Amino acid sequence: MENNQKIDHIRLSDDGKSVIILDQTKLPNDVEYIRLDDAPQMYEAVKALRVRGAPALGIFAGFALYALANRRGDTAREEFCESLRRDAGYLSSSRPTAVNLSWAAGRMVNVCAVNPAAEPEELLRLLRAECQAILDEDIAMCTAISENGLALLREGDGVLTHCNAGPIATSKYGTAIGPMLLGRERGMNFHVFADETRPLLQGARLTSWELSNAGVDVTLICDNMASALMKSGKVKFCFVGCDRVAANGDTANKIGTSGVAVLAKHYGIPFYVLGPSSTVDTATPTGADIRIELRDPEEIKTMWYKKPMAPAGVKCWNPAFDVTDHELISGIITEKGICRPPYTSSLAELFK
């Protein structure tokens, strides 16, 4: 790979039989890398959010399935391809809402389908090329998304973001904070307001860490402070990422995103969703058709506390995502341009 095509937070081991990731659950206090050698470890890393972010999950799926296949290079073709399909299905089930995970896994499985005469040795070479292509394409997409988003901003603008859609959630620049990072590289200054993003604190732990490291002026706020901040006039745009976009423009993103969109609509603030075209799922008609992952109640009650902050027996509802209605979205920024309403038409145009 060329130097500008390398990323550090997801990579193959030197022997190509394991995946090494930056453990995002340890940030910002500890920068720790872990080696994943088998499918259960890879599944757990996704489920536990050690690796997260829609584009990053696609990159991870490609590398993970290649590494697993590389451990079976001496098997017969039929067994080799069946194992690849089985691993892809297992890994995709770890986070069903994030379409990039299953999308990339499907691309890897398709290598067997479109090369019916290739034996495992040749298939391994093709799988290696495919997972590299997924990475290279994401770098190009994130750069283009950042350019398209930056075109909306002016020097000194205040931008509110929710959750984390920066470099460690993608490949380079990220999506939702990519425009601000790219602008900073070019000498522009912005004021970014990062929602802490309860209950897993991706905004506090990850977004503010990435922006601070890049020299971007960032202010952390609690999620329930967004309304007061918007009313103050300090927010000119809302930029958020996405894990899935339905054909009608409804978008699934980290829980709390739809609330930000409702507030932005009330205060007349443009609300933009940023993500690669691979996040658009044309087979999903509306947001009502998106399966929402429910997570462990302990993330709310005990995860960040020395002692529980809720009664032991209290029930918790802990959805990982919510769906923002397309009517609340000013535009969906992809690598191919900015889609505007009606999204049934503009999103369809992306794939012509």
C-alpha positions in Angstrom: 0.0 0.0 0.0 1.1 3.6 -0.6 1.7 5.5 2.6 -1.4 7.6 2.1 -3.5 4.5 2.0 -2.6 3.3 5.4 -4.8 3.5 8.5 -3.7 2.7 12.0 -6.9 1.8 13.9 -7.7 -1.2 11.7 -5.0 -3.3 10.1 -4.0 -6.8 9.2 -1.2 -8.5 11.1 2.1 -9.0 9.3 1.1 -12.7 8.6 -2.3 -11.6 7.3 -4.1 -14.1 9.6 -5.3 -11.7 12.3 -6.8 -8.2 12.6 -5.3 -5.5 14.9 -7.6 -2.8 16.1 -7.5 0.3 18.2 -9.8 -0.6 21.1 -12.2 2.4 21.1 -13.7 1.4 24.5 -10.4 2.4 26.2 -10.3 5.9 24.8 -9.5 8.6 25.7 -7.5 7.5 28.7 -5.6 4.6 27.1 -4.5 4.0 23.5 -4.6 0.2 23.4 -4.4 -2.1 20.4 -5.7 -5.7 20.4 -5.1 -8.6 18.1 -8.1 -10.6 17.0 -7.4 -14.2 15.8 -10.7 -15.9 15.4 -14.4 -15.3 14.6 -15.7 -15.2 18.2 -13.1 -12.5 19.1 -14.0 -10.5 16.0 -17.7 -10.8 16.8 -17.1 -9.6 20.3 -15.0 -6.7 19.2 -18.0 -5.4 17.0 -20.6 -6.2 19.6 -18.7 -4.5 22.4 -18.0 -1.5 20.2 -14.2 -2.0 20.3 -14.5 -1.3 16.6 -17.4 0.9 15.6 -18.6 3.4 13.1 -20.4 2.4 9.9 -17.6 2.7 7.4 -15.0 1.3 9.9 -17.2 -1.7 10.3 -17.1 -2.3 6.6 -13.3 -2.0 6.5 -13.1 -4.3 9.5 -15.4 -6.9 7.9 -13.2 -7.1 4.8 -10.0 -7.5 6.8 -11.6 -9.9 9.3 -13.0 -12.2 6.6 -9.7 -12.2 4.7 -7.8 -13.1 7.9 -10.2 -16.0 8.7 -10.0 -17.2 5.1 -6.2 -17.0 5.2 -6.2 -19.5 8.0 -8.1 -22.0 5.7 -6.0 -21.6 2.6 -5.2 -25.4 2.4 -8.9 -26.5 2.3 -10.9 -27.6 -0.7 -12.7 -24.9 -2.6 -16.2 -25.9 -1.5 -15.3 -26.0 2.1 -13.3 -22.7 1.8 -16.3 -20.8 0.3 -18.8 -22.3 2.7 -16.6 -21.3 5.6 -16.4 -17.8 4.2 -20.2 -17.6 3.9 -20.6 -18.9 7.4 -18.1 -16.4 8.9 -19.7 -13.5 7.0 -23.2 -14.3 8.3 -21.9 -14.7 11.9 -20.0 -11.4 11.8 -22.9 -9.6 10.2 -25.3 -10.7 13.0 -23.2 -8.9 15.6 -24.7 -5.4 14.7 -27.6 -5.8 12.3 -28.5 -2.1 12.1 -25.1 -1.1 10.5 -25.6 -1.9 6.8 -21.9 -1.4 6.0 -21.0 -4.5 8.0 -23.2 -6.8 5.9 -22.5 -4.9 2.7 -18.7 -5.4 3.0 -19.2 -9.0 4.1 -21.4 -9.6 1.1 -18.6 -8.2 -1.2 -16.1 -10.6 0.3 -18.5 -13.6 -0.2 -19.2 -12.5 -3.7 -15.5 -13.1 -4.6 -16.3 -16.9 -4.6 -19.4 -16.5 -6.6 -17.9 -14.5 -9.4 -14.8 -16.7 -9.7 -16.4 -20.2 -9.9 -13.2 -21.8 -11.2 -10.7 -20.3 -8.8 -9.1 -22.5 -6.1 -8.4 -21.3 -2.6 -4.9 -20.0 -3.3 -6.3 -17.7 -6.1 -9.3 -16.8 -4.0 -7.1 -15.7 -1.2 -5.3 -13.3 -3.6 -8.6 -12.0 -4.8 -10.0 -11.6 -1.3 -6.9 -9.6 -0.3 -7.4 -7.3 -3.2 -11.1 -6.9 -2.3 -10.6 -5.9 1.3 -7.9 -3.5 0.2 -10.4 -2.1 -2.3 -13.0 -1.5 0.4 -10.4 0.5 2.4 -9.2 2.5 -0.6 -12.7 3.3 -1.7 -13.6 4.5 1.9 -10.6 6.8 2.0 -11.6 8.3 -1.3 -15.3 8.5 -0.2 -14.5 10.2 3.2 -12.3 12.7 1.4 -15.0 13.5 -1.1 -17.7 13.7 1.6 -15.5 16.1 3.6 -15.1 18.3 0.5 -18.8 18.4 -0.1 -19.6 19.2 3.5 -16.9 21.8 3.7 -18.4 23.7 0.8 -21.4 24.6 3.1 -19.3 26.1 5.8 -17.8 29.5 6.4 -14.9 30.6 8.6 -15.9 30.6 12.2 -19.2 28.6 11.9 -20.5 26.7 14.8 -21.4 23.1 14.1 -23.1 20.7 16.4 -22.4 17.0 16.0 -23.8 13.9 17.8 -22.0 10.6 18.5 -18.7 10.0 16.6 -18.2 9.9 12.9 -14.6 10.9 12.7 -11.4 9.1 11.5 -11.5 6.2 13.9 -15.1 5.5 12.8 -14.1 5.4 9.1 -10.7 5.6 7.4 -9.6 9.2 6.9 -11.2 12.4 8.0 -14.5 10.7 8.8 -17.9 11.8 7.7 -19.7 14.1 10.1 -16.6 15.8 11.4 -14.6 15.3 8.2 -15.4 18.8 6.8 -14.1 20.5 10.0 -10.9 18.4 10.0 -10.3 19.0 6.3 -11.0 22.7 6.8 -8.6 22.9 9.7 -5.9 21.4 7.5 -6.5 24.3 5.2 -6.2 26.9 7.9 -9.9 27.4 8.5 -11.4 27.7 12.0 -14.7 26.4 13.3 -16.4 26.0 16.7 -17.6 22.4 17.0 -20.0 21.4 19.8 -19.9 17.7 20.6 -22.9 16.1 22.3 -21.6 13.7 24.9 -23.9 11.0 23.4 -25.3 8.9 26.3 -25.1 6.2 27.3 -21.8 5.1 25.7 -20.3 8.7 25.6 -18.9 8.4 22.1 -19.0 12.2 21.7 -17.2 12.8 25.0 -14.7 10.0 24.7 -14.1 9.9 20.9 -15.2 13.0 19.0 -13.8 15.5 21.5 -10.5 13.5 21.6 -10.2 13.4 17.8 -11.0 17.1 17.3 -8.7 18.2 20.2 -5.9 16.2 18.7 -6.4 17.9 15.3 -6.4 21.4 16.8 -10.1 22.0 16.2 -11.9 24.3 18.7 -14.3 21.8 20.4 -16.7 22.3 23.2 -18.3 19.3 24.9 -21.9 19.5 26.0 -24.4 17.1 27.7 -27.0 15.8 25.3 -29.8 17.8 27.1 -27.9 21.1 26.6 -28.4 21.1 22.8 -31.7 23.0 22.9 -30.3 25.9 25.0 -27.2 26.0 22.8 -29.2 26.2 19.6 -31.4 28.9 21.1 -28.3 31.0 21.9 -27.6 31.3 18.1 -24.1 29.6 18.4 -25.0 26.7 16.1 -25.2 27.3 12.4 -25.3 23.7 11.2 -25.8 20.2 12.6 -23.7 17.5 11.0 -24.3 13.9 12.0 -23.3 10.5 10.6 -25.5 7.5 9.8 -25.5 3.8 10.0 -28.2 3.2 7.5 -30.2 5.4 5.1 -33.6 4.1 3.9 -34.8 4.6 0.3 -37.1 7.5 1.4 -34.3 9.3 3.2 -35.1 8.2 6.8 -31.7 7.7 8.5 -30.7 5.5 11.5 -27.9 6.9 13.6 -26.9 6.8 17.3 -29.7 7.2 19.7 -30.4 10.8 20.3 -29.9 11.9 16.7 -33.6 12.3 16.0 -34.0 14.6 19.0 -31.2 16.8 17.6 -33.0 16.9 14.3 -36.3 17.9 15.9 -34.6 20.7 17.8 -32.8 21.9 14.7 -36.1 22.1 12.8 -37.6 24.2 15.6 -34.7 26.6 15.6 -34.4 26.8 11.8 -30.9 25.3 11.8 -29.9 23.2 8.7 -29.5 19.5 9.7 -27.3 17.4 7.4 -26.5 13.7 7.5 -23.1 12.7 6.1 -22.2 9.2 5.0 -21.0 7.1 2.0 -23.4 5.9 -0.6 -22.8 2.3 0.7 -24.8 3.3 3.7 -27.9 3.9 1.5 -30.0 0.7 1.6 -32.4 0.9 -1.3 -33.9 -2.4 -0.2 -35.2 -0.8 2.9 -38.2 1.4 2.0 -38.5 3.5 5.1 -37.0 3.9 8.6 -39.8 1.8 10.0 -38.2 -1.2 8.2 -34.9 -0.7 10.0 -34.2 -3.2 12.7 -33.0 -1.4 15.8 -30.5 -3.1 18.1 -31.3 -3.2 21.8 -28.4 -3.2 24.1 -27.5 -4.2 27.7 -29.3 -2.2 30.4 -26.1 -2.1 32.4 -24.7 0.5 29.9 -27.2 2.9 31.5 -27.0 1.8 35.1 -23.5 0.8 35.9 -21.0 1.0 33.0 -19.4 4.3 33.8 -19.9 4.4 37.6 -18.0 3.0 40.6 -21.4 2.3 42.1 -24.7 1.7 40.3 -26.6 5.0 39.5 -30.0 3.3 39.4 -31.9 0.8 41.5 -30.8 -2.7 40.8 -34.2 -4.0 39.7 -35.3 -1.1 37.6 -36.1 -1.8 34.0 -34.2 -0.1 31.2 -34.9 0.5 27.5 -31.6 0.9 25.7 -31.9 1.1 21.9 -28.6 1.7 20.2 -30.1 3.8 17.4 -33.1 6.0 16.5 -34.5 6.9 13.1 -34.6 10.5 11.9 -37.5 11.3 9.7 -36.5 12.4 6.2 -38.7 15.5 6.6 -36.3 16.8 9.3 -33.2 16.4 7.1 -31.9 19.4 5.0 -29.6 17.2 2.9 -27.7 13.9 2.8 -24.0 14.5 2.0 -22.3 11.6 0.1 -19.1 11.2 -1.8 -21.2 11.8 -5.0 -22.7 15.1 -3.9 -25.5 16.4 -1.7 -28.9 14.7 -2.0 -31.9 17.0 -1.4 -35.6 16.2 -1.0 -37.4 14.4 -2.4 -35.0 11.7 -1.3 -36.8 8.9 -3.2 -35.5 10.6 -6.3 -32.2 12.0 -5.3 -31.0 8.8 -3.5 -32.0 6.7 -6.5 -29.9 8.9 -8.7 -26.8 7.9 -6.8 -27.0 4.4 -8.2 -27.8 5.2 -11.9 
